[in-house]
Amino acid sequence: MNSKPQKIGLITATSLVVGNMIGVGIFVLPAALAKYGSISLLGWVFTATGALILAKIFSNLSKIIVNKSGGPYAYSREGFGDFIGFLMAWGYWISCWVGNGAIAIAIVGALSFFFPVLETNSLYSVSIGLSLIWLFTWINTGGIKESGIVQVITTALKLLPLAFVIIVGIFFFDFDNFPAFNLTGKSNMAAFPMVAALTLYAFIGIESATIPAENIENPGVVVSKATMFGTILTAIVYILATVVLFGILPTDILQNSPAPFAEAAKLISGQFGGYFVAVGVIISGLGVLNGWILITGQLPLATAKDNLFPKIFKKENKKGAPVFGLIIGGVLSTAVMLMNFTKGLVDQFQIIVEIVVFTALMAYLLTCAAYILIIIERKLHLNSWVKTFVLGGLGFLYSLWAIYGSGPDTVFYGLILLLLGIPFYLLMLYNKREK
């Protein structure tokens, strides 16, 4: 049943961008970065610059292709046609529901801080993880306004412990705690790409506001602002949080801490601070799961409207939610989660997670290339090299570097994942001809 789509505004759209980027990972990432030394701060700056370039490209495209949902899918299709658009949507959609399974597992891991039994009892762990997937699937069937309210609340709550550690932590800052510039034993040129690759994954999601564009008020303006505001805010939080943690915790403690923010909060305000941050980690996971389940329904909806995905994905309920797309995504995420809790498959699961990150990077690569093509075809900004070839070229090169940095195995299996979509594309073509 189709209905007039619900609309969300700037605050909710920005919350979608921030909420989909800031997940559980940032709460443990500074510990991993501390092992490399303070050179990791340069990695953050480099990655944040690349993310802002990509955000600007998505922002510009949202003004050119107005009121069209699908984000990277819609832009790739506009630049390269149906086939590349389909492959883009196929890979991105898979990355969404596999990623949701991984997020649910991470939330269960965070909950084990309060309920240690979750570390040893797989039945409890699986039950809670699946309950969360289906809870947020159900919330999203209530329409984008319902999931938008959850996103705004969880984004605000997840930023509180980060802001607490950043602001109050300044008074506990000690330069003597700061790690040496390079602790790897390798040259600076060899260490820098390693830390830049680590920080890269924290920015996956900059495109989030462009995907449900038809459900956003005044999308030509709001989507652009939400993308830029969200990316800038996230970059500031990431960099400041890492700097403050480097100054609060001694390097040997920070490097080996499974929960560095909780460790810092304990130092600032005792046991209460540790619990405060631990709750923030859980809320952060809940928010990012809600946001990506929204995307898991919205992307195939936009693709199905162009007759490139099965028509079941474009069926909406009376609230305007792609209910069947959400349910199918939930079923597939359930399968992913069950697979991870089967002994012997954990290593394979890690490979799959890396591959789905690759598909997101491919989305950025194709979007940057499509941006230049669309500008040329529509004869926009042709007199401004900065707005076209420089911006698009930098985004393309950054995305290409990121894909290269993900490793040959990830690229190989990621391309196979994309190519597996070709039979489905041919089937869609066949069905269209039959009609």
MARZA-948123 format. One record per residue (C-alpha): residue number from 1; x, y, z. Coordinates in nm, 4 decimals. Each point is the difference from the previous one (the first is absolute). Example, Ala and Ser with C-alpha at 12.3 -4.5 7.8 and 13.67 -1.06 7.14 Angstrom:
<bados>
<n=1 px=1.2300 py=-0.4500 pz=0.7800>
<n=2 px=0.1370 py=0.3440 pz=-0.0660>
</bados>
This chain:
<bados>
<n=1 px=0.0000 py=0.0000 pz=0.0000>
<n=2 px=0.1552 py=0.3286 pz=-0.1118>
<n=3 px=-0.0459 py=0.3261 pz=0.1857>
<n=4 px=0.1355 py=0.3498 pz=0.0066>
<n=5 px=0.3542 py=-0.0329 pz=0.1396>
<n=6 px=0.0735 py=0.1266 pz=0.3499>
<n=7 px=0.2543 py=0.2821 pz=0.0207>
<n=8 px=0.2865 py=0.0689 pz=0.2401>
<n=9 px=0.1898 py=0.3254 pz=0.0523>
<n=10 px=0.3587 py=0.1192 pz=0.0375>
<n=11 px=0.0545 py=-0.1138 pz=0.3604>
<n=12 px=-0.1220 py=-0.3549 pz=-0.0690>
<n=13 px=0.1910 py=-0.0254 pz=-0.3288>
<n=14 px=0.3193 py=0.1203 pz=0.1706>
<n=15 px=-0.0593 py=-0.2504 pz=0.2809>
<n=16 px=-0.0227 py=-0.2729 pz=-0.2625>
<n=17 px=0.3431 py=0.0974 pz=-0.1380>
<n=18 px=0.1665 py=0.0369 pz=0.3419>
<n=19 px=-0.1775 py=-0.3016 pz=0.1476>
<n=20 px=0.0931 py=-0.2306 pz=-0.2877>
<n=21 px=0.3679 py=0.0964 pz=0.0223>
<n=22 px=0.0511 py=0.0053 pz=0.3771>
<n=23 px=-0.0483 py=-0.3612 pz=0.1016>
<n=24 px=0.1501 py=-0.2305 pz=0.2596>
<n=25 px=0.3430 py=0.0006 pz=-0.1680>
<n=26 px=0.1031 py=0.3539 pz=0.0938>
<n=27 px=-0.0201 py=-0.0940 pz=0.3695>
<n=28 px=0.2860 py=-0.2510 pz=-0.0452>
<n=29 px=0.1873 py=0.1479 pz=-0.2987>
<n=30 px=0.2317 py=0.2353 pz=0.1973>
<n=31 px=0.1541 py=-0.3055 pz=0.1704>
<n=32 px=0.0847 py=-0.1502 pz=-0.3393>
<n=33 px=0.1403 py=0.3326 pz=-0.1227>
<n=34 px=0.2156 py=0.0473 pz=0.3114>
<n=35 px=0.2056 py=-0.3025 pz=-0.1047>
<n=36 px=0.1209 py=0.1987 pz=-0.3020>
<n=37 px=0.0775 py=0.3199 pz=0.1894>
<n=38 px=-0.1179 py=0.3579 pz=-0.0434>
<n=39 px=0.0539 py=-0.0322 pz=-0.3765>
<n=40 px=-0.3537 py=-0.1385 pz=0.0114>
<n=41 px=-0.1250 py=0.3579 pz=0.0502>
<n=42 px=0.1337 py=0.0803 pz=-0.3472>
<n=43 px=-0.1904 py=-0.3057 pz=-0.1202>
<n=44 px=-0.3181 py=0.1479 pz=0.1441>
<n=45 px=0.0627 py=0.3367 pz=-0.1674>
<n=46 px=0.0729 py=-0.1641 pz=-0.3361>
<n=47 px=-0.3070 py=-0.2251 pz=0.0186>
<n=48 px=-0.2226 py=0.2834 pz=0.1198>
<n=49 px=0.1164 py=0.2114 pz=-0.2953>
<n=50 px=-0.0825 py=-0.2842 pz=-0.2392>
<n=51 px=-0.3397 py=-0.0474 pz=0.1655>
<n=52 px=-0.0771 py=0.3725 pz=-0.0319>
<n=53 px=0.0884 py=-0.0093 pz=-0.3709>
<n=54 px=-0.2372 py=-0.2943 pz=-0.0480>
<n=55 px=-0.2666 py=0.1752 pz=0.2081>
<n=56 px=0.0298 py=0.3091 pz=-0.2211>
<n=57 px=-0.0453 py=-0.2147 pz=-0.3120>
<n=58 px=-0.3115 py=-0.1644 pz=0.1464>
<n=59 px=-0.1182 py=0.3433 pz=0.1113>
<n=60 px=0.0406 py=0.1471 pz=-0.3502>
<n=61 px=-0.1693 py=-0.2995 pz=-0.1639>
<n=62 px=-0.2984 py=0.0320 pz=0.2347>
<n=63 px=-0.0538 py=0.3503 pz=-0.1412>
<n=64 px=0.0272 py=-0.1206 pz=-0.3611>
<n=65 px=-0.2115 py=-0.3164 pz=0.0256>
<n=66 px=-0.2733 py=0.1329 pz=0.2261>
<n=67 px=-0.2790 py=-0.2039 pz=0.1592>
<n=68 px=0.1429 py=-0.3332 pz=-0.1144>
<n=69 px=0.0679 py=-0.2637 pz=0.2633>
<n=70 px=0.2799 py=-0.2551 pz=-0.0170>
<n=71 px=0.3088 py=0.2165 pz=0.0589>
<n=72 px=0.3058 py=-0.1768 pz=-0.1470>
<n=73 px=-0.2252 py=-0.2348 pz=-0.2011>
<n=74 px=-0.1942 py=0.2881 pz=-0.1563>
<n=75 px=0.3152 py=0.1977 pz=-0.0782>
<n=76 px=0.1853 py=-0.3001 pz=-0.1478>
<n=77 px=-0.3015 py=-0.0869 pz=-0.2161>
<n=78 px=-0.0282 py=0.3610 pz=-0.1211>
<n=79 px=0.3670 py=0.0008 pz=-0.0981>
<n=80 px=0.0492 py=-0.3525 pz=-0.1363>
<n=81 px=-0.3426 py=-0.1456 pz=-0.0735>
<n=82 px=-0.2131 py=-0.2847 pz=0.1321>
<n=83 px=0.2616 py=-0.2764 pz=0.0158>
<n=84 px=0.2545 py=0.1852 pz=0.2162>
<n=85 px=-0.2855 py=0.1467 pz=0.2036>
<n=86 px=-0.1327 py=-0.3498 pz=0.0686>
<n=87 px=0.3428 py=-0.1375 pz=0.0987>
<n=88 px=0.0441 py=0.2965 pz=0.2308>
<n=89 px=-0.3371 py=-0.0623 pz=0.1655>
<n=90 px=0.0598 py=-0.3755 pz=0.0200>
<n=91 px=0.3345 py=0.0278 pz=0.1785>
<n=92 px=-0.1111 py=0.2825 pz=0.2267>
<n=93 px=-0.3198 py=-0.1800 pz=0.0993>
<n=94 px=0.1953 py=-0.3124 pz=0.0952>
<n=95 px=0.2441 py=0.2107 pz=0.2018>
<n=96 px=-0.2967 py=0.1448 pz=0.1931>
<n=97 px=-0.1613 py=-0.3218 pz=0.1216>
<n=98 px=0.3316 py=-0.1730 pz=0.0675>
<n=99 px=0.1154 py=0.3088 pz=0.1888>
<n=100 px=-0.3193 py=-0.0002 pz=0.2080>
<n=101 px=0.0786 py=-0.3542 pz=0.1162>
<n=102 px=0.3484 py=0.1155 pz=0.1014>
<n=103 px=-0.1405 py=0.3040 pz=0.1861>
<n=104 px=-0.2419 py=-0.2198 pz=0.1966>
<n=105 px=0.2923 py=-0.2225 pz=0.1034>
<n=106 px=0.1983 py=0.3081 pz=0.1119>
<n=107 px=-0.2941 py=0.1211 pz=0.2123>
<n=108 px=-0.0202 py=-0.3404 pz=0.1709>
<n=109 px=0.3744 py=0.0316 pz=0.0688>
<n=110 px=-0.0578 py=0.3414 pz=0.1602>
<n=111 px=-0.2862 py=-0.1382 pz=0.2099>
<n=112 px=0.2308 py=-0.2693 pz=0.1355>
<n=113 px=0.1673 py=0.2774 pz=0.2055>
<n=114 px=-0.3145 py=-0.0006 pz=0.2169>
<n=115 px=-0.1019 py=-0.3619 pz=-0.0614>
<n=116 px=0.3140 py=-0.2195 pz=-0.0155>
<n=117 px=-0.2134 py=-0.3096 pz=-0.0662>
<n=118 px=-0.0367 py=0.1221 pz=-0.3601>
<n=119 px=0.3668 py=-0.0831 pz=-0.0586>
<n=120 px=-0.0533 py=-0.3680 pz=0.0794>
<n=121 px=-0.3640 py=-0.0708 pz=-0.0837>
<n=122 px=-0.0561 py=0.0025 pz=-0.3778>
<n=123 px=-0.3757 py=-0.0530 pz=0.0367>
<n=124 px=-0.0398 py=0.3225 pz=0.1976>
<n=125 px=0.2347 py=0.1880 pz=-0.2334>
<n=126 px=-0.1798 py=-0.1095 pz=-0.3160>
<n=127 px=-0.3430 py=0.0628 pz=0.1504>
<n=128 px=0.0862 py=0.3584 pz=0.0994>
<n=129 px=0.1720 py=0.0734 pz=-0.3322>
<n=130 px=-0.2956 py=-0.1268 pz=-0.2022>
<n=131 px=-0.2452 py=0.1858 pz=0.2249>
<n=132 px=0.1826 py=0.3254 pz=-0.0724>
<n=133 px=0.0010 py=-0.0577 pz=-0.3765>
<n=134 px=-0.3739 py=-0.0642 pz=-0.0031>
<n=135 px=-0.0827 py=0.2753 pz=0.2481>
<n=136 px=0.1559 py=0.2637 pz=-0.2265>
<n=137 px=-0.1445 py=-0.1642 pz=-0.3110>
<n=138 px=-0.3424 py=0.0372 pz=0.1621>
<n=139 px=0.0718 py=0.3642 pz=0.0947>
<n=140 px=0.0974 py=0.0754 pz=-0.3605>
<n=141 px=-0.3268 py=-0.1482 pz=-0.1311>
<n=142 px=-0.1673 py=0.2907 pz=0.1822>
<n=143 px=0.1443 py=0.2368 pz=-0.2594>
<n=144 px=0.3055 py=0.2210 pz=-0.0261>
<n=145 px=-0.1321 py=0.2470 pz=0.2599>
<n=146 px=-0.0112 py=-0.2728 pz=0.2644>
<n=147 px=0.3511 py=-0.1233 pz=-0.0740>
<n=148 px=0.1117 py=0.3635 pz=-0.0308>
<n=149 px=-0.1116 py=0.0754 pz=0.3568>
<n=150 px=0.1988 py=-0.3008 pz=0.1253>
<n=151 px=0.3001 py=0.1181 pz=-0.2022>
<n=152 px=-0.0049 py=0.3525 pz=0.1434>
<n=153 px=-0.0297 py=-0.1280 pz=0.3593>
<n=154 px=0.2715 py=-0.2666 pz=-0.0311>
<n=155 px=0.2373 py=0.2381 pz=-0.1821>
<n=156 px=-0.0367 py=0.2611 pz=0.2741>
<n=157 px=0.0494 py=-0.2621 pz=0.2727>
<n=158 px=0.3034 py=-0.1591 pz=-0.1667>
<n=159 px=0.1697 py=0.3403 pz=-0.0339>
<n=160 px=-0.0408 py=0.0727 pz=0.3733>
<n=161 px=0.2706 py=-0.2375 pz=0.1331>
<n=162 px=0.2355 py=0.0997 pz=-0.2832>
<n=163 px=-0.0545 py=0.3689 pz=0.0776>
<n=164 px=0.0435 py=-0.0702 pz=0.3729>
<n=165 px=0.3401 py=-0.1647 pz=-0.0517>
<n=166 px=0.1119 py=0.2715 pz=-0.2455>
<n=167 px=-0.1076 py=0.3040 pz=0.2068>
<n=168 px=0.0717 py=-0.1189 pz=0.3545>
<n=169 px=0.3007 py=-0.2026 pz=-0.1145>
<n=170 px=0.1826 py=0.3192 pz=-0.0971>
<n=171 px=0.0508 py=0.0687 pz=0.3741>
<n=172 px=0.1706 py=-0.3401 pz=0.0383>
<n=173 px=0.2160 py=0.0414 pz=-0.3088>
<n=174 px=0.3725 py=-0.0679 pz=0.0411>
<n=175 px=0.2430 py=0.0303 pz=-0.2921>
<n=176 px=0.2263 py=-0.2559 pz=0.1687>
<n=177 px=-0.2614 py=-0.2654 pz=-0.0784>
<n=178 px=0.0061 py=0.0800 pz=-0.3712>
<n=179 px=0.1406 py=-0.2926 pz=-0.2021>
<n=180 px=0.3168 py=0.0435 pz=-0.2063>
<n=181 px=-0.0554 py=0.1028 pz=-0.3617>
<n=182 px=0.0686 py=-0.3425 pz=-0.1520>
<n=183 px=-0.0013 py=-0.3174 pz=0.2104>
<n=184 px=-0.0112 py=-0.2496 pz=-0.2875>
<n=185 px=0.3723 py=-0.0381 pz=-0.0602>
<n=186 px=-0.0698 py=0.0749 pz=-0.3668>
<n=187 px=0.0568 py=0.3187 pz=-0.1961>
<n=188 px=-0.2575 py=0.2796 pz=0.0237>
<n=189 px=-0.0894 py=-0.0574 pz=-0.3661>
<n=190 px=-0.0733 py=-0.3669 pz=0.0735>
<n=191 px=-0.1959 py=0.0645 pz=0.3228>
<n=192 px=-0.2180 py=0.2825 pz=-0.1336>
<n=193 px=-0.2124 py=-0.2091 pz=-0.2443>
<n=194 px=-0.0614 py=-0.2548 pz=0.2761>
<n=195 px=-0.1544 py=0.2537 pz=0.2386>
<n=196 px=-0.1885 py=0.1755 pz=-0.2808>
<n=197 px=-0.1593 py=-0.3320 pz=-0.0997>
<n=198 px=-0.1021 py=-0.0659 pz=0.3620>
<n=199 px=-0.1747 py=0.3361 pz=0.0300>
<n=200 px=-0.1662 py=-0.0272 pz=-0.3417>
<n=201 px=-0.2697 py=-0.2450 pz=0.1091>
<n=202 px=-0.1253 py=0.2443 pz=0.2637>
<n=203 px=-0.1336 py=0.2268 pz=-0.2777>
<n=204 px=-0.2086 py=-0.2567 pz=-0.1876>
<n=205 px=-0.3492 py=0.1508 pz=-0.0111>
<n=206 px=0.0639 py=0.3560 pz=-0.1219>
<n=207 px=-0.2517 py=-0.0695 pz=-0.2795>
<n=208 px=-0.2851 py=-0.0927 pz=0.2377>
<n=209 px=-0.2129 py=0.3137 pz=-0.0496>
<n=210 px=0.0047 py=-0.0384 pz=-0.3803>
<n=211 px=-0.1642 py=-0.3456 pz=0.0040>
<n=212 px=-0.3492 py=0.0931 pz=0.1321>
<n=213 px=0.0011 py=0.3357 pz=-0.1884>
<n=214 px=-0.3684 py=-0.0251 pz=-0.1013>
<n=215 px=-0.0896 py=-0.0164 pz=0.3698>
<n=216 px=0.1927 py=0.3169 pz=0.0888>
<n=217 px=-0.1514 py=0.3486 pz=-0.0013>
<n=218 px=0.1447 py=0.2280 pz=-0.2668>
<n=219 px=0.2619 py=-0.2650 pz=-0.0945>
<n=220 px=0.2000 py=0.2292 pz=-0.2298>
<n=221 px=0.0998 py=0.2036 pz=0.3065>
<n=222 px=-0.0448 py=-0.2276 pz=0.3035>
<n=223 px=0.1825 py=-0.3083 pz=-0.1333>
<n=224 px=0.3000 py=0.2127 pz=-0.0936>
<n=225 px=0.0154 py=0.1726 pz=0.3400>
<n=226 px=-0.0561 py=-0.3225 pz=0.1961>
<n=227 px=0.2812 py=-0.1756 pz=-0.1881>
<n=228 px=0.2514 py=0.2776 pz=0.0617>
<n=229 px=-0.1058 py=0.0823 pz=0.3592>
<n=230 px=-0.0048 py=-0.3667 pz=0.0960>
<n=231 px=0.3433 py=-0.0749 pz=-0.1454>
<n=232 px=0.1630 py=0.3104 pz=0.1522>
<n=233 px=-0.1487 py=-0.0691 pz=0.3456>
<n=234 px=0.1096 py=-0.3651 pz=-0.0116>
<n=235 px=0.3546 py=0.0906 pz=-0.1082>
<n=236 px=0.0336 py=0.2517 pz=0.2845>
<n=237 px=-0.1236 py=-0.2541 pz=0.2571>
<n=238 px=0.2338 py=-0.2745 pz=-0.1265>
<n=239 px=0.3143 py=0.2157 pz=-0.0008>
<n=240 px=-0.0634 py=0.1787 pz=0.3323>
<n=241 px=-0.0930 py=-0.3259 pz=0.1747>
<n=242 px=0.3216 py=-0.1695 pz=-0.1134>
<n=243 px=0.2168 py=0.2984 pz=0.1004>
<n=244 px=-0.1568 py=0.0183 pz=0.3475>
<n=245 px=0.0312 py=-0.3748 pz=0.0590>
<n=246 px=0.3660 py=0.0125 pz=-0.1041>
<n=247 px=0.0525 py=0.2674 pz=0.2654>
<n=248 px=-0.2011 py=-0.1636 pz=0.2808>
<n=249 px=0.1150 py=-0.3622 pz=-0.0063>
<n=250 px=0.3627 py=-0.1168 pz=0.0056>
<n=251 px=0.0935 py=-0.1694 pz=-0.3272>
<n=252 px=0.0509 py=-0.3479 pz=0.1500>
<n=253 px=-0.3477 py=0.0068 pz=0.1589>
<n=254 px=-0.1698 py=0.1484 pz=-0.3068>
<n=255 px=0.1523 py=-0.2535 pz=-0.2394>
<n=256 px=-0.1321 py=-0.2968 pz=0.1985>
<n=257 px=-0.3388 py=0.1369 pz=0.1019>
<n=258 px=-0.3101 py=-0.1723 pz=-0.1462>
<n=259 px=-0.2041 py=0.3087 pz=0.0960>
<n=260 px=0.2249 py=0.3113 pz=-0.0035>
<n=261 px=-0.2847 py=0.2530 pz=0.0343>
<n=262 px=-0.1364 py=-0.1822 pz=0.3046>
<n=263 px=0.3535 py=-0.0131 pz=0.1392>
<n=264 px=0.0380 py=0.3764 pz=-0.0441>
<n=265 px=-0.3444 py=0.0691 pz=0.1455>
<n=266 px=0.0877 py=-0.2100 pz=0.3075>
<n=267 px=0.3111 py=0.2123 pz=0.0508>
<n=268 px=-0.2086 py=0.3177 pz=-0.0322>
<n=269 px=-0.2994 py=-0.0880 pz=0.2186>
<n=270 px=0.0502 py=-0.3446 pz=0.1457>
<n=271 px=-0.2117 py=-0.3106 pz=-0.0569>
<n=272 px=-0.3022 py=0.2091 pz=-0.1010>
<n=273 px=0.1919 py=0.1396 pz=-0.2987>
<n=274 px=0.0852 py=-0.3502 pz=-0.1196>
<n=275 px=-0.3648 py=-0.1073 pz=0.0133>
<n=276 px=-0.1081 py=0.3252 pz=-0.1699>
<n=277 px=0.2248 py=-0.0688 pz=-0.2990>
<n=278 px=-0.0944 py=-0.3696 pz=-0.0093>
<n=279 px=-0.3667 py=0.0982 pz=-0.0313>
<n=280 px=0.1020 py=0.2485 pz=-0.2717>
<n=281 px=0.1640 py=-0.2812 pz=-0.1982>
<n=282 px=-0.3210 py=-0.2039 pz=0.0131>
<n=283 px=-0.2147 py=0.2979 pz=-0.1037>
<n=284 px=0.2455 py=0.0762 pz=-0.2798>
<n=285 px=-0.0402 py=-0.3533 pz=-0.1302>
<n=286 px=-0.3794 py=0.0197 pz=0.0199>
<n=287 px=-0.0020 py=0.3284 pz=-0.1933>
<n=288 px=0.2267 py=-0.1236 pz=-0.2769>
<n=289 px=-0.2064 py=-0.3212 pz=-0.0337>
<n=290 px=-0.3194 py=0.2045 pz=-0.0337>
<n=291 px=0.1564 py=0.2278 pz=-0.2623>
<n=292 px=0.1405 py=-0.2784 pz=-0.2164>
<n=293 px=-0.3232 py=-0.2016 pz=0.0141>
<n=294 px=-0.1710 py=0.3129 pz=-0.1368>
<n=295 px=0.2539 py=0.0077 pz=-0.2860>
<n=296 px=-0.0467 py=-0.3767 pz=-0.0590>
<n=297 px=-0.3634 py=0.0679 pz=-0.0848>
<n=298 px=0.0421 py=0.3309 pz=-0.1837>
<n=299 px=0.2725 py=-0.0962 pz=-0.2500>
<n=300 px=-0.1793 py=-0.2990 pz=-0.1608>
<n=301 px=-0.3205 py=0.2064 pz=0.0027>
<n=302 px=0.1645 py=0.2643 pz=-0.2214>
<n=303 px=0.1519 py=-0.2701 pz=-0.2228>
<n=304 px=-0.3282 py=-0.1906 pz=-0.0351>
<n=305 px=-0.1783 py=0.3217 pz=-0.1037>
<n=306 px=0.2349 py=0.0030 pz=-0.3005>
<n=307 px=-0.0891 py=-0.3671 pz=-0.0669>
<n=308 px=0.3541 py=-0.1162 pz=0.0779>
<n=309 px=-0.0943 py=-0.1939 pz=0.3162>
<n=310 px=-0.2979 py=-0.2379 pz=0.0427>
<n=311 px=-0.3280 py=0.1905 pz=0.0355>
<n=312 px=-0.0590 py=-0.1407 pz=0.3516>
<n=313 px=0.2618 py=0.2481 pz=0.1256>
<n=314 px=-0.2072 py=0.3010 pz=-0.1088>
<n=315 px=-0.3146 py=-0.1015 pz=0.1864>
<n=316 px=-0.0704 py=0.2458 pz=0.2800>
<n=317 px=-0.2409 py=-0.0161 pz=0.2919>
<n=318 px=-0.2425 py=0.2767 pz=0.0962>
<n=319 px=0.2831 py=0.1792 pz=0.1854>
<n=320 px=0.2070 py=0.0125 pz=-0.3200>
<n=321 px=0.2543 py=-0.2536 pz=0.1315>
<n=322 px=0.1493 py=-0.2638 pz=-0.2370>
<n=323 px=-0.1243 py=-0.2761 pz=0.2276>
<n=324 px=0.0985 py=-0.3014 pz=-0.2125>
<n=325 px=0.3464 py=0.1406 pz=-0.0639>
<n=326 px=0.0449 py=0.0463 pz=0.3752>
<n=327 px=-0.1210 py=-0.3540 pz=0.0756>
<n=328 px=0.2243 py=-0.1563 pz=-0.2654>
<n=329 px=0.2962 py=0.1978 pz=0.1355>
<n=330 px=-0.0867 py=-0.1152 pz=0.3522>
<n=331 px=-0.0119 py=-0.3654 pz=-0.1060>
<n=332 px=0.3402 py=0.0275 pz=-0.1709>
<n=333 px=0.1554 py=0.1814 pz=0.2994>
<n=334 px=-0.1379 py=-0.2768 pz=0.2207>
<n=335 px=0.1792 py=-0.2584 pz=-0.2156>
<n=336 px=0.3254 py=0.1971 pz=0.0268>
<n=337 px=-0.0247 py=0.0168 pz=0.3768>
<n=338 px=-0.0778 py=-0.3700 pz=0.0352>
<n=339 px=0.2962 py=-0.0801 pz=-0.2242>
<n=340 px=0.2359 py=0.1961 pz=0.2229>
<n=341 px=-0.1075 py=-0.1919 pz=0.3073>
<n=342 px=0.0765 py=-0.3319 pz=-0.1709>
<n=343 px=0.3418 py=-0.1183 pz=0.1109>
<n=344 px=0.2698 py=0.0127 pz=-0.2624>
<n=345 px=-0.1530 py=0.2786 pz=-0.2099>
<n=346 px=0.1300 py=0.3048 pz=0.1878>
<n=347 px=0.3011 py=0.0451 pz=-0.2296>
<n=348 px=-0.2168 py=-0.0248 pz=-0.3101>
<n=349 px=-0.2366 py=0.2558 pz=0.1499>
<n=350 px=0.2869 py=0.2469 pz=0.0407>
<n=351 px=0.0840 py=-0.0393 pz=-0.3690>
<n=352 px=-0.3633 py=0.0658 pz=-0.0931>
<n=353 px=-0.0052 py=0.3188 pz=0.2088>
<n=354 px=0.3130 py=0.1234 pz=-0.1806>
<n=355 px=-0.1592 py=-0.0805 pz=-0.3356>
<n=356 px=-0.3154 py=0.1996 pz=0.0754>
<n=357 px=0.2156 py=0.2987 pz=0.0959>
<n=358 px=0.1580 py=-0.0399 pz=-0.3445>
<n=359 px=-0.3453 py=0.0268 pz=-0.1622>
<n=360 px=-0.0576 py=0.3296 pz=0.1842>
<n=361 px=0.3341 py=0.1285 pz=-0.1298>
<n=362 px=-0.0999 py=-0.1064 pz=-0.3528>
<n=363 px=-0.3135 py=0.2102 pz=0.0465>
<n=364 px=0.2171 py=0.3028 pz=0.0747>
<n=365 px=0.2298 py=-0.0700 pz=-0.2953>
<n=366 px=-0.2870 py=-0.0279 pz=-0.2487>
<n=367 px=-0.1787 py=0.3019 pz=0.1454>
<n=368 px=0.3123 py=0.2161 pz=-0.0459>
<n=369 px=0.0393 py=-0.1142 pz=-0.3613>
<n=370 px=-0.3732 py=0.0471 pz=-0.0655>
<n=371 px=0.0218 py=0.3519 pz=0.1465>
<n=372 px=0.2472 py=0.1082 pz=-0.2682>
<n=373 px=-0.2058 py=-0.1655 pz=-0.2772>
<n=374 px=-0.3256 py=0.1590 pz=0.1188>
<n=375 px=0.1633 py=0.3439 pz=0.0190>
<n=376 px=0.1300 py=-0.0370 pz=-0.3571>
<n=377 px=-0.3264 py=-0.1378 pz=-0.1421>
<n=378 px=-0.2117 py=0.2683 pz=0.1638>
<n=379 px=0.2581 py=0.2713 pz=-0.0758>
<n=380 px=0.0162 py=0.1149 pz=0.3619>
<n=381 px=0.2993 py=0.1796 pz=0.1538>
<n=382 px=0.2048 py=-0.0655 pz=-0.3137>
<n=383 px=0.1884 py=0.3250 pz=0.0549>
<n=384 px=0.0854 py=-0.0981 pz=0.3570>
<n=385 px=0.2680 py=-0.2693 pz=0.0100>
<n=386 px=-0.0126 py=-0.0084 pz=0.3788>
<n=387 px=-0.3721 py=-0.0878 pz=0.0105>
<n=388 px=0.0345 py=-0.2718 pz=-0.2607>
<n=389 px=0.3270 py=-0.1677 pz=-0.0907>
<n=390 px=0.2060 py=0.0917 pz=0.3077>
<n=391 px=-0.2706 py=-0.0920 pz=0.2526>
<n=392 px=-0.1154 py=-0.3096 pz=-0.1886>
<n=393 px=0.3584 py=-0.1048 pz=-0.0783>
<n=394 px=0.1107 py=0.0306 pz=0.3637>
<n=395 px=-0.3008 py=-0.2000 pz=0.1160>
<n=396 px=0.0677 py=-0.2679 pz=-0.2625>
<n=397 px=0.3687 py=-0.0275 pz=0.0917>
<n=398 px=-0.0781 py=-0.0131 pz=0.3719>
<n=399 px=-0.2576 py=-0.2770 pz=-0.0528>
<n=400 px=0.2424 py=-0.1891 pz=-0.2249>
<n=401 px=0.2717 py=0.0269 pz=0.2653>
<n=402 px=-0.2419 py=-0.1273 pz=0.2646>
<n=403 px=-0.0948 py=-0.3000 pz=-0.2143>
<n=404 px=0.3668 py=-0.0753 pz=-0.0645>
<n=405 px=0.0688 py=0.0243 pz=0.3722>
<n=406 px=-0.2690 py=-0.2563 pz=0.0794>
<n=407 px=0.2289 py=-0.2762 pz=-0.1328>
<n=408 px=0.0031 py=-0.2345 pz=-0.3033>
<n=409 px=-0.2163 py=-0.2714 pz=0.1598>
<n=410 px=-0.2733 py=0.2451 pz=0.0934>
<n=411 px=-0.0009 py=0.1531 pz=-0.3491>
<n=412 px=-0.0056 py=-0.3445 pz=-0.1674>
<n=413 px=-0.2903 py=-0.1372 pz=0.2023>
<n=414 px=-0.1787 py=0.3353 pz=-0.0069>
<n=415 px=0.0045 py=0.0045 pz=-0.3801>
<n=416 px=-0.1322 py=-0.3578 pz=-0.0049>
<n=417 px=-0.2837 py=0.1139 pz=0.2288>
<n=418 px=-0.0884 py=0.2769 pz=-0.2468>
<n=419 px=0.0241 py=-0.2324 pz=-0.3016>
<n=420 px=-0.2389 py=-0.2445 pz=0.1683>
<n=421 px=-0.2637 py=0.2656 pz=-0.0556>
<n=422 px=0.0236 py=-0.0298 pz=-0.3809>
<n=423 px=-0.2337 py=-0.3062 pz=-0.0255>
<n=424 px=-0.2610 py=0.1899 pz=0.2025>
<n=425 px=0.0367 py=0.3014 pz=-0.2289>
<n=426 px=-0.0484 py=-0.2220 pz=-0.3057>
<n=427 px=-0.3101 py=-0.1473 pz=0.1634>
<n=428 px=-0.1406 py=0.3499 pz=0.0561>
<n=429 px=0.0684 py=0.0849 pz=-0.3673>
<n=430 px=-0.1717 py=-0.3192 pz=-0.1120>
<n=431 px=-0.3080 py=0.0754 pz=0.2111>
<n=432 px=-0.0195 py=0.3529 pz=-0.1410>
<n=433 px=0.0136 py=-0.1345 pz=-0.3577>
<n=434 px=-0.2687 py=-0.2575 pz=0.0747>
<n=435 px=-0.2285 py=0.2785 pz=0.1221>
</bados>
